[in-house]
Structure formats: C-alpha cells, structure tokens
C-alpha cells in the first residue's frame, strides 16, 4: 500500500502544479479528507502521509511559481500561531522522556497544522477564491457523506479494506462502533467523532455561500448542505452534534444580531448563577445534549478531577508532557487510562499553561479578525459570510468541552483560523475595488490587504 499511497500522492502533486493556487489548496483538502491518514510512506523514522506530501507540493508551487510570498503581510494571529507552537516546544522539552521522539512528533504537527494555516493565508486573498474553496468543500464532502450514510445503515464500509494497511492501526485492532441500533460511520477517518466533526466544522462555513449565489442555483447548494447533515447524522456521536447544534443556534441568531452583546452577558450571568445556587457546575449541562448520559457524566467528571480535585497539581506550568497519561482515569470511573475528551484539558495536560494561554490568545486574535472584517462590510451577504464562519468557531468552542481533536479535524481547525485571518481582505475586496485596481496576475506586486 506504500506504493499506492506514493503513486496517488504523486498524481495529486502533479495536479497541484497544474492548477491555480486555490485549486491546489482544494487538492490538499481532498487529500486529507478522502484518503486515510494512517496510510504512510516512511522515510527513516518519519511517516509521510498523502496530505503531508501534497502540502509540501503546494508550498513548492507557491514559492517557485507565484509571487504570493512577496505580497504576504504578517498579522498578530499569524504570529500567535507560531508562538503557540514555540510554547509547545518550550513546555515539551521540560517534560518529555525522549527529545528526539518529541521533536519528531511536533514537527509532524507543524506540517499538519501550521503549513495548512499559512497556505490558506497565502492563497485565499479575496472573496472569489474563498467562495471557490467553499464550493470545493461541498463537492469533497458529498461522497464522504454518502459512503458514511451507507456504512451507518448497513454496517459495511466500502473503503474499510484500507484498515488492513494502517501504519499504527490495522483491521485486527479495529472494532466497529454502534449506537441506537446504527453503525457509527468513520469511512476513512480514525474515529466516528472525527468523521462527524468534518461536517460540523465545515458545514456552517459553507452555509455562507447562500448570500453569493443566484436563487436559481441555490437548490444545488442546499443538496450539498443536506448531504453534510446526513454525514453528521451518520457518525451517531454527541460531540459533533453538540458543536453543530451550537452553530445552528448561532446562525439562527443572525436576524437578532444587534442583541448579541446582551445575549452573551445573559448567558454569562446564567452560568454564574448556576454555579452559585446549584450543587452542579454549569458544564454539567453537557449531558442534556448527548446521546449517552454515561459518557456525558465522564466528561463532566473529567473537568472536576483535572481542575478541582488535584489532577493538575504540580503540573500547571508545563503539563504532564505530550506522551504522558496524567492518570486521571482511576479517579473518574476506575478505568486504567485517561481519555481526555476535552480540547482545552488536552492542551493543558500536555503543555500546561505555557501552551494553553497562547492557544487562547491565538483564538482571540482570530475572532478579532472576524470583527475587523465585519466592520468593513458594505453588504449583508458579506456579513452573512463572516457570521457563518463565526458560527463554526462558536460551535467548536462549545464542542471542545466534549471532544479533543486529532487526525483530519486538526488540519481543518487551523484552516478555519486561516479563514479568520484572511476575512477582512475577503469581504473588503469589493470596497477596495473602488479605490485601486484588483490584483489578478502573479506579476502584480501590491501587498495583500490585511
């Protein structure tokens, strides 16, 4: 299978060099969405997946065949992405048992997360490119959702044979999951939750297209969004469902957005009152939005043990290390391992406050870019475009209380942050067009607005 992976990667790389940068980015998106992430081509001790090979090809195209790097301008969110990973290195070097293994692990994370982020920032420079990428996502999501629904209904995964060749998990290690009499679909993802998060993360963002298409063509895009909903259903997982429900609620609030600040203050006050007058924490409400109350209880107790019952004692600054089990499982429900199904605790456990503080700063900077973009909007369709991206982030912010990211969704998350960084340029290009020529060719040297 290594030969097959290398061959498909080579074909994808040729496509990258043959297409425009925005479609090259779409090829990379297809590479990590439609091909298993545990099929690798080992080079020494380093495993190259198809997405890693393709993203390197994307950068080769960017730096060798375009002038995009010369037009790029660093923003605070860009710097904070780098600072966050530098902080991980700083914290990890004080806790790791093997420096070589740690450096190898974080180097792979940079290729999977940081490179896609900056690829978005370099390539997505105007509204048309952004909409083109969203349409590509809908096309890529369609077969993923159809195959997932088939697996959910029948229990048969048409591409399940790939598991026989996994680099770290094979068919012998794999056991299909079921819930409510349905198979929890995963298709080419490593877990049904990660499969569902693909749709929960990209679905709200793609809804932004509707403000920029003719009514005669909207039905086609409704079909695409409908298939995303089917894909989300097929994972039969509470975490993606929670993120999607929060995103949908945020989207529904668009008509009443003038009351957003009042709504935020109200929610904060309600959470504070719940903490004061109740014998439960506000996050215990997670079990109202899950398909399995037992797993919901585990998620709530995980937070209690980590934050209030000494779980982080002695490890607040640098964490336990990226590869160290903090040993909270026996304190929660007696299990011998700790399943950290909370993105914030996952970062805190691995890298301590050294990692968590820059992570929050990075996300705050991304949201600020959305606010900056909203301020320069002149048309409601552009405001809707920003609102849909904000809805995806809002859903994830709540969903992260129930899941932690790995494999494909980690790449998607950093692409969403890249969208945030580029948003003022995306929605401001129509305004800019009235003041100066729009950049069309690779020969234009004017900086990307930002």
ZAMARGU-4260 file (C-alpha; in steps of 0.2 Angstrom, whole numbers, plus 5000, padded with zeros to 4 digits):
<rodrens>
0) 5000/5000/5000 | 5015/5012/5002 | 5017/5011/4983 | 4999/5015/4981 | 5000/5030/4993
5) 5015/5036/4984 | 5008/5035/4967 | 4992/5044/4972 | 5002/5057/4981 | 5012/5060/4965
10) 4996/5062/4955 | 4989/5074/4967 | 5006/5084/4967 | 5006/5085/4948 | 4988/5092/4949
15) 4994/5105/4962 | 5007/5111/4949 | 4995/5111/4935 | 4981/5120/4944 | 4979/5138/4951
20) 4984/5140/4969 | 4966/5140/4975 | 4963/5123/4967 | 4979/5117/4973 | 4973/5120/4990
25) 4957/5111/4986 | 4968/5096/4981 | 4976/5096/4998 | 4959/5097/5006 | 4953/5082/4996
30) 4970/5073/5001 | 4967/5074/5019 | 4948/5071/5018 | 4946/5057/5006 | 4962/5046/5010
35) 4966/5038/5026 | 4978/5047/5037 | 4986/5032/5044 | 4992/5026/5027 | 5010/5032/5026
40) 5026/5032/5016 | 5040/5030/5029 | 5056/5039/5026 | 5068/5034/5040 | 5058/5037/5056
45) 5047/5050/5049 | 5030/5045/5042 | 5024/5055/5026 | 5005/5054/5024 | 4997/5059/5007
50) 4992/5076/5014 | 5010/5080/5020 | 5017/5076/5003 | 5003/5086/4995 | 5005/5102/5006
55) 5024/5102/5003 | 5020/5102/4984 | 5008/5116/4987 | 5022/5126/4995 | 5034/5122/4981
60) 5021/5129/4969 | 5018/5145/4980 | 5036/5149/4982 | 5043/5144/4965 | 5028/5149/4953
65) 5019/5163/4961 | 5023/5180/4970 | 5011/5176/4984 | 5025/5176/4997 | 5031/5194/4992
70) 5013/5200/4995 | 5010/5192/5012 | 5010/5203/5027 | 5011/5195/5045 | 4996/5198/5057
75) 4995/5196/5075 | 4985/5180/5073 | 4999/5173/5061 | 5012/5177/5075 | 5002/5169/5088
80) 5000/5153/5078 | 5019/5152/5078 | 5021/5157/5096 | 5008/5144/5101 | 5019/5130/5093
85) 5035/5138/5100 | 5027/5137/5118 | 5023/5119/5115 | 5041/5115/5111 | 5047/5125/5127
90) 5035/5116/5138 | 5038/5099/5130 | 5057/5100/5131 | 5055/5101/5150 | 5043/5086/5152
95) 5047/5074/5138 | 5056/5057/5141 | 5063/5057/5123 | 5068/5073/5115 | 5070/5065/5098
100) 5053/5057/5098 | 5045/5074/5104 | 5054/5084/5091 | 5048/5072/5078 | 5030/5072/5084
105) 5029/5091/5085 | 5037/5093/5068 | 5024/5082/5060 | 5011/5093/5069 | 5018/5108/5061
110) 5016/5100/5044 | 4998/5095/5048 | 4993/5111/5056 | 5004/5126/5053 | 5008/5123/5035
115) 4989/5122/5030 | 4986/5138/5040 | 4999/5148/5031 | 4994/5140/5014 | 4976/5147/5017
120) 4983/5164/5022 | 4994/5165/5007 | 4982/5159/4994 | 4964/5165/5000 | 4966/5183/4996
125) 4949/5188/4990 | 4931/5184/4990 | 4931/5174/4974 | 4945/5162/4980 | 4936/5160/4997
130) 4919/5155/4988 | 4928/5144/4976 | 4936/5134/4991 | 4919/5133/5000 | 4911/5126/4984
135) 4926/5113/4983 | 4922/5108/5001 | 4904/5104/4996 | 4910/5093/4982 | 4923/5084/4993
140) 4910/5082/5007 | 4897/5074/4996 | 4904/5057/4993 | 4911/5056/5011 | 4893/5059/5017
145) 4885/5046/5005 | 4898/5032/5010 | 4896/5037/5028 | 4877/5035/5027 | 4879/5018/5018
150) 4890/5012/5032 | 4879/5019/5046 | 4863/5010/5038 | 4872/4993/5033 | 4887/4992/5044
155) 4898/4989/5029 | 4912/5001/5025 | 4916/5001/5006 | 4933/5008/5009 | 4936/4998/5025
160) 4949/4987/5017 | 4961/5002/5019 | 4962/4997/5038 | 4972/4981/5033 | 4987/4993/5029
165) 4987/5006/5043 | 5004/5012/5049 | 4998/5012/5068 | 4981/5004/5067 | 4976/4989/5057
170) 4960/4979/5054 | 4965/4967/5069 | 4965/4982/5080 | 4948/4989/5074 | 4931/4986/5081
175) 4916/4994/5073 | 4906/5005/5085 | 4887/5006/5086 | 4874/5016/5095 | 4855/5016/5094
180) 4855/5001/5083 | 4866/5011/5070 | 4884/5009/5065 | 4894/5024/5069 | 4902/5029/5052
185) 4920/5033/5051 | 4924/5030/5032 | 4942/5035/5031 | 4944/5044/5047 | 4951/5036/5063
190) 4936/5038/5074 | 4917/5042/5071 | 4919/5058/5081 | 4932/5064/5070 | 4922/5060/5054
195) 4907/5069/5061 | 4917/5084/5066 | 4922/5086/5047 | 4904/5091/5044 | 4901/5100/5060
200) 4916/5111/5056 | 4914/5114/5038 | 4895/5114/5037 | 4892/5131/5045 | 4906/5139/5035
205) 4899/5133/5018 | 4882/5140/5023 | 4890/5157/5019 | 4889/5153/5000 | 4870/5156/5000
210) 4872/5175/5001 | 4883/5174/4985 | 4873/5163/4973 | 4858/5166/4962 | 4842/5159/4968
215) 4841/5148/4953 | 4856/5139/4958 | 4853/5138/4977 | 4844/5121/4976 | 4861/5113/4971
220) 4869/5120/4986 | 4855/5115/4998 | 4858/5097/4992 | 4877/5099/4997 | 4872/5106/5014
225) 4859/5092/5016 | 4872/5079/5012 | 4883/5087/5026 | 4869/5085/5038 | 4867/5067/5033
230) 4886/5064/5036 | 4884/5072/5053 | 4870/5061/5057 | 4879/5045/5051 | 4893/5047/5064
235) 4880/5045/5078 | 4891/5055/5090 | 4887/5068/5103 | 4902/5079/5102 | 4899/5084/5083
240) 4881/5085/5087 | 4884/5097/5101 | 4895/5108/5090 | 4883/5108/5076 | 4868/5112/5087
245) 4878/5127/5094 | 4882/5133/5077 | 4864/5132/5071 | 4859/5142/5086 | 4872/5155/5082
250) 4866/5155/5063 | 4848/5157/5069 | 4853/5172/5079 | 4858/5182/5064 | 4842/5191/5062
255) 4844/5197/5080 | 4862/5200/5080 | 4860/5218/5087 | 4856/5209/5103 | 4872/5199/5103
260) 4881/5208/5117 | 4865/5207/5128 | 4864/5188/5124 | 4882/5185/5129 | 4880/5194/5145
265) 4864/5185/5149 | 4872/5168/5146 | 4887/5173/5157 | 4876/5178/5171 | 4865/5162/5170
270) 4881/5151/5171 | 4887/5162/5186 | 4870/5160/5195 | 4870/5141/5191 | 4887/5140/5200
275) 4881/5149/5215 | 4864/5142/5218 | 4866/5124/5212 | 4877/5110/5218 | 4882/5107/5200
280) 4893/5116/5188 | 4887/5124/5173 | 4896/5112/5161 | 4886/5098/5169 | 4873/5103/5157
285) 4883/5094/5143 | 4873/5078/5147 | 4857/5087/5141 | 4865/5087/5123 | 4872/5070/5122
290) 4866/5053/5116 | 4874/5043/5130 | 4872/5050/5148 | 4886/5039/5154 | 4899/5047/5143
295) 4892/5064/5147 | 4895/5061/5165 | 4913/5055/5162 | 4916/5072/5153 | 4909/5082/5167
300) 4919/5072/5180 | 4935/5074/5169 | 4934/5093/5171 | 4931/5091/5190 | 4946/5079/5193
305) 4958/5090/5182 | 4953/5107/5189 | 4946/5105/5206 | 4952/5088/5213 | 4971/5090/5211
310) 4973/5082/5194 | 4984/5096/5188 | 4993/5098/5204 | 5012/5100/5202 | 5009/5101/5183
315) 5000/5118/5180 | 5015/5126/5172 | 5022/5114/5158 | 5009/5100/5160 | 5012/5081/5160
320) 5020/5080/5143 | 5013/5076/5126 | 5015/5057/5128 | 5011/5055/5146 | 4995/5049/5153
325) 4990/5060/5168 | 4982/5045/5177 | 4965/5053/5180 | 4955/5038/5174 | 4955/5028/5190
330) 4949/5044/5199 | 4935/5046/5187 | 4927/5029/5184 | 4941/5016/5188 | 4947/5014/5170
335) 4966/5012/5169 | 4969/5026/5156 | 4963/5044/5154 | 4953/5048/5139 | 4954/5067/5138
340) 4939/5071/5128 | 4941/5090/5131 | 4952/5100/5119 | 4956/5113/5132 | 4961/5100/5145
345) 4970/5090/5132 | 4981/5106/5129 | 4983/5109/5147 | 4988/5092/5152 | 5001/5091/5138
350) 5008/5108/5139 | 5002/5117/5154 | 4998/5135/5155 | 5013/5138/5144 | 5003/5130/5130
355) 4985/5135/5135 | 4987/5154/5137 | 4995/5156/5119 | 4981/5145/5112 | 4968/5156/5119
360) 4977/5171/5113 | 4978/5164/5096 | 4959/5161/5096 | 4955/5178/5102 | 4966/5186/5089
365) 4956/5175/5076 | 4940/5182/5082 | 4946/5199/5082 | 4950/5197/5063 | 4932/5192/5061
370) 4926/5208/5070 | 4938/5218/5059 | 4931/5210/5044 | 4913/5214/5050 | 4917/5232/5052
375) 4922/5234/5034 | 4907/5225/5026 | 4896/5235/5015 | 4884/5222/5010 | 4873/5210/5020
380) 4879/5195/5010 | 4897/5198/5016 | 4891/5200/5034 | 4882/5183/5032 | 4899/5176/5026
385) 4908/5181/5042 | 4893/5176/5053 | 4894/5158/5046 | 4912/5157/5050 | 4909/5164/5067
390) 4896/5151/5069 | 4908/5137/5066 | 4920/5143/5079 | 4906/5146/5091 | 4901/5128/5089
395) 4918/5122/5091 | 4921/5132/5107 | 4907/5123/5115 | 4910/5106/5107 | 4928/5106/5113
400) 4921/5104/5131 | 4916/5086/5124 | 4929/5081/5112 | 4948/5084/5108 | 4955/5085/5091
405) 4966/5073/5081 | 4969/5067/5063 | 4960/5077/5050 | 4950/5089/5061 | 4966/5097/5067
410) 4970/5102/5050 | 4953/5109/5047 | 4953/5119/5063 | 4969/5128/5058 | 4962/5131/5040
415) 4947/5139/5049 | 4959/5151/5059 | 4967/5155/5042 | 4950/5160/5035 | 4948/5171/5050
420) 4965/5179/5047 | 4960/5182/5028 | 4942/5188/5031 | 4945/5207/5031 | 4953/5205/5014
425) 4940/5193/5008 | 4925/5205/5012 | 4934/5221/5009 | 4940/5217/4992 | 4924/5225/4984
430) 4927/5241/4994 | 4945/5241/4989 | 4940/5238/4970 | 4933/5256/4971 | 4949/5263/4977
435) 4963/5254/4967 | 4965/5240/4954 | 4961/5222/4960 | 4976/5211/4959 | 4973/5197/4946
440) 4990/5192/4940 | 5005/5184/4948 | 5015/5199/4941 | 5006/5212/4952 | 5016/5217/4967
445) 5004/5226/4978 | 5003/5219/4995 | 4988/5208/5000 | 4976/5219/5011 | 4976/5214/5029
</rodrens>
